Amino acid sequence: MERFGVKATPSRNRSKTALYVTPRDRVTEFGSELYEDEGKLFCTSCNVVLNHVRKSAINDHLKSKTHTKRKAEFEEQSVRKKQRTLTASLQCNSASQTEKISVIQDFVKMCLEANIPLEKADHPSVRAFLSRHVKNGSSIPKSDQLRKTYLPDGYENENQLLSAEDC
């Protein structure tokens, strides 16, 4: 065989890693012990990242003393906590975040329509009123951030409304 340029590879040199196994495959194989998020394999009880390529690493972890101890603690808990990756956390746009943005945009629109300067939002009595009486009112930023971030959005929205009325 060497004469034709083909070499037989010895079976001992092959890697023992599974090349085409995904974390989702390991989740289906091991059940509720593991979960997958953003291409990473997590242990449900321990909240640690596991190597999904080597099955032996997963088996070793599931047989370890720390896993069995944490699994017992995990089963006693009523609230189940799952660790998420950073990108999944940043992409999460909860209802409170959406509501916060809506409150800020409404506040800027109210100030513009009533000819109230945005600097008045920095006054301590206005801040105290907003935090006491307006839901998410304490999340309204200072005037410079209102001007830089939310005023251009309000201007664009009003400009589009005016151009739609002209047509």
Salt bridges, closest charged atoms under 4 A:
GLU29 OE1 - ARG26 NH1 3.01
GLU29 OE2 - LYS55 NZ 2.95
GLU33 OE1 - HIS67 NE2 3.17
GLU33 OE2 - LYS71 NZ 2.68
GLU36 OE1 - ARG24 NH2 2.77
GLU99 OE2 - LYS135 NZ 3.69
GLU119 OE2 - ARG147 NH2 2.48
